[in-house]
Amino acid sequence: MKRIMMAAAALVLAAGAALAQGFTPEQRAEIVTILREALRTDPTILREAIGALQDSERQAQETARRQALADNADALFRDAADPVKGNPRGDVTIVEFFDARCGYCKSFYPAMQQLLQRDRNVRVVLKDLPILGPNSVLASRALLAAHRQGKYEPLFDALMRLRVEPTETVLQAEAQRAGLDWPRLRRDMEDPAIQARLQGNIALAQRLQIEGTPALIIGDTIVPGAVELPELERLVAEARRPRG
């Protein structure tokens, strides 16, 4: 707030200086004095300047966000290699960036499951974003390797319910419980293509200024963090609403 207040005051004074172009130094000094006195006697001027600056920043951020979503729409919504939950032909797509070790992702998991049970026309694209350390990377590699065996979703569900570290031993047990071929899975986890895909997800998140997990893209809205089921349903309904 201090930075905004200083910037707002600077904008007001700069505007006064601009208006004073062409005046003598004495006249410019008098104009600045008048502006300062106005700020002192009527604080609403400063509040209005702060409000204008905040509105301008919000508008710039909104414009940048919408442009980033448009520029990356194919990578977000139309990458055929992405794992998908729910209805593959759903009329609303949710993109979820998640980390398999993220506690907030695990707490959000039941809300997403309930949404998919209650709304059979939602498509969820899952983007592994391993940002919480080596075991996060290990788990993401296992998930993407499981996708090659058509079992991404069972392993994903198991890891979201997991309450211990996804070490290799734990991953092996969960993978075998989900019916995966562990030797094949372990070999595929080392495929450079899987590492490249994870790096691509990280780069995509950076372009969208996503800094944590979970992060959702619903329609043209970026949702940073977990939300409850009612809010999730509201956002889906908003994404379905025709744009005028």
N, C-alpha and C positions, 0 to 999 in steps of 0.2 A: 504494500500500500504506500509506503514511503516513496518508493521509486515512482509510482503512478502520480502521487501528489506533486513530487518535484517536477516530473515531466509536464503535468498539467499547468503548473505555475509557469514553467518555461515557455509552454505554448502560448499562454496568455500574454506574457511579456514579449515574446517574439512577434505575436500578432500586433501588439502595440508599436513595436519598433518598425514593423513593416509599414504600418500606416503612417509612420513618421518620416518615411523616406522623402527627401527633398526639403525637410525642415532644417533649420539651423541647429547646432548642438544644444543651444539653450532651449529651443522649442522641443527637441526630442527628449531632453532631460525632464522638461515639464510634463510631457505626455506620460513618461514612465512613472513619474511621481503620482500623477492622477490615477494610473492603473493600480499602483501599489496601494494607494489610499482607498480605492474602490474595493480591492480585495480585503483590506482591513475592516472596512465598515460594512461590507455586504458579503459574508462568506458563501452565500449561494452561488456567487460567480465561480468560486473555486470548485464547489460541488458540481456545478454544471460542466465545468471544464474536465473534471475527473470523469464524470458520466460520459461525456463525449469521447474521451480517450478510451475508456473501457468499451464503449459501443464500437468504436473503430477497430480496436484490437479483436473483439469477438467476431466482427464481420470479416476481418482479414483471416482469422483462424478458420471460420466456417467456409470461406471461399477456398482456402488452401486445402481443407479437409475434403470438400466435395470434388475438387480437382484431382486430389490424390486417389480417391476412390474410383473416379472415372478413368484415370490413367492406368490403374492396376486392376480393372474389372475382370479382365481375362484370367489373370493369375489368381484372383480371389474366388471367382464364381465358376469359371469354365475350364479348369485344369482337370482333364480326364483322369490323371494319375492320382488325384486326391482321394483319400478315404472319405466315404459318405455314410451317414446314418440317416434313419428316417425314410421318407419317400424320395427316391431318386428323381422323380418328376414333380416334386412339390412346387406349389406356386410361390412359396417364400423360401429363400435360402438364408440360412444363418451360417456365417463363417466363424468358427471358434479357434482362436489361438490358445494353446494350453501347454502346460508343462506337467509331465506325469508325476512329478514330485510336489507339485504346487498344492498346498492345503486349501487355498481358496477355490482352485479348480475342483478339488474333491468335494468341497462343501456345495459347490454349484451343480455338480453332477446330478443329484436327485431332481432338481428343478427342471433340468433339460430332459431327463427321462420322463418326468410327468408330462411335460409339454408334448413330447413325441407320442405318448400314449393317448393324450386328449385331443391332439390335432394331427390327423393322419395326412396332412397336406404340407408338411414342413420338411425341408431338406437341410441337413446339417453337414457342412464341409469341415473336416477336422485338419487343423494345421499344427503339427508338432513344433513347439518353440522351446527347445531345451535350454533354459537360461539359468538354472539353479545348480549347476555343477556337473561333474562327471557322470554320476548315476542318472541324471536327467538325460544326458546324451545317450547313455547305454540303453535306457528305457525307450527313447525315441527310435533308436536304431532297431530295437527289437520289434517295436510296433510297425515300422515301415517294412521290415523283413517279413513280419506276419501278414502284411497286406499282400505279399506275393503268394501266399498260400490261401488267400481268401478268408483270413481269420483276424483281420485287424480289429473288428468290433469286439469279439469275445475277449481278446487280450486287453483292449482299451478298457472295457467294463471291469475286468479284473484289476487293472492297475488303478482305476479310480476308486475302487473299494479297498485297495491295499493300505494298510496302516504301518507298514515297515518299509525300510529302504529297499528300492528295487535293485539289489545287487544281482550279479550274474546268477548266483545260486537261486535266489528268489525268482528271478525271471525264468529260469529253466523250469522250476516247479510250476509256475503259473502258465507258462507256454504249453507244457505237457498236459496240464489239467484242461487247457482249452483245446486240446487235440492237435497241437502243432508238432511238426517234425523238428525236434530240437537241433540235431546235427545240421540239417539244412538251414534252419533259422540262424544258427550261430555263424555259418559260413556267409549267409547273405548279409548279416549285420556288418561285415567288414567290406562290403562292396562300396567302392568310392562313389557310386551313383547315389547311394543312400546318404552319405555325408554331403554330397553336392545338393541334395534335395533339402536337407536341414539348413544348409547355408542359404539356400534360396528362400526358405521360410523366414529366416532371420533378416535377410535383406528386405524382404517384402514388409515385414513388421516395422523395420526402420523407416521405410519410405512412408508408412502410414503414421509414424511417430507413436507406435505402440511400444510401451516401456515395461509392461508387466503382464501377468496372466492371472485369470483368464481375460481375454479381450474378445469382444463379439463385434461382428459386422452384420447388421440387420437392415436390409434396404440400403438407405444412404446414411445410416447412423452408426457411429463407432461407439461402443459401450465399453468403457474401461473398468473391468472388475466384475465380480459376481453380482447377480440380481436375483430377486425372489421371483417365484412363478408368476404372480399377478403382473409384475412389471414386464416380464418376458412375454407374456401373452399380449400385453398392451402394445409392445414394440412390434410384435408380429402383425397385430391388427392394423397398426399404423403403416407398416410396409405394404399391406394388402390394399390400403385405401388408394383409389385412383388419384393420380396427380393432375390437378387442374391446369 
